[in-house]
Amino acid sequence: MKVAFFNSKKYDKKSFTERNMQGHELSFFEYQLHEKSALLAQGHDAVCVFVNDRLNKETLSILAEGGTKLIAMRCAGYNNVDLHAAKDLGLTVVRVPTYSPNAVAEHVLALVLSLYRKTPRAYNRVREGNFSLDGLIGCEIHGQTVGVIGIGKIGEIVACIFKGFGCRVLYSDIDESAFLNAQGMEKVDNEQLFNESDIITLHCPLLDATHHIIDSEAIGKMKDDVTIINTSRGGLIDTQAVYEGLKSKKIGHLGIDVYEEKGNLFFEDMSTEIIMDDLFMRLTTFPNVLITGHQAFLTTRALKNIADVTLSNISEFEKTGDCENQVTL
Ligand code: NAI
């Protein structure tokens, strides 16, 4: 199949070219996919897109008119696709439901440990020959109560890792996990999770029901000095409310790999630009905030798995017109 990649980075080109045993015809574009760039896909049977491409009705209509039949997401989330419009236009949407939940789960720990042990600050100090320990007093994870919201593939691993650190683990989900219950972890409602957790980590999808699940009301119910970690989707957090929570010292630490307005910032080198998002820039000045640019998934194993599953999704669709990893409404 002829496949147009949007938003493609060097690592995408490398992993997809190396794993393309099926001989698909791959074109790599660095542009983000949106209504203005969609014409580039003309004559391609499929487009391969990522989390920050904008697949609204207009973009999808241009793709369909240009002969595209398949939207192959090289990610798990699909909240950036208008699924109703895709269905109306006869476009099939497929995704990579899982590629390495461990990659994201381990990044949660990287964020918590870096915040708790202040390793970014220590690293910079030592490089400058400053061996003072002032301001480096850390916290321990052992003995903390951790609240995991969403215990799917990633959340379940996160829960087990924290259990291994000697934490009490609470979780909230629309489903119950017999596996986690058997390990002594407790299913609770969000209210109890907010009331009792020292660390709250988000692993549910971004849906209407979960949009701003962390807002000022939720923060008001949390323990003082709470740690909030979001590696899921930016829209789960009301950033303004979290900013206020940091200023009032209600929130002790914030670690985020995703940001509500990241479409305009993340995945690009903005180091020579003036960043216009004042809220984001203010967050970067807090010593107790650690932000990474949506890299939780980015491991060698995950890239290989993403390429393998995406290419096999495309082949399956080419052969059968269907795909087991199809996203349906
Ligand atoms: P999953 O689909 O396996 O699990 C999601 C869980 O959330 C399910 O157990 C579901 O029942 C639960 N859930 C749904 N609605 C809920 C609600 N209202 N309250 C509480 N729980 C609810 O998804 P997976 O693979 O574990 O991924 C979780 C999220 O991580 C994805 O939605 C995606 O946004 C994000 N992600 C981030 C990456 C990164 O690089 N930062 C990479 C991969 C995924």
Boltz pocket constraint, residues with backbone or C-beta under 6 A from the ligand:
constraints:
  - pocket:
      binder: B
      contacts: [[A, 76], [A, 77], [A, 97], [A, 98], [A, 101], [A, 104], [A, 149], [A, 150], [A, 151], [A, 152], [A, 153], [A, 154], [A, 155], [A, 172], [A, 173], [A, 174], [A, 175], [A, 202], [A, 203], [A, 204], [A, 205], [A, 206], [A, 209], [A, 210], [A, 231], [A, 232], [A, 233], [A, 257], [A, 258], [A, 294], [A, 295], [A, 296], [A, 297], [A, 298]]
      max_distance: 6.0
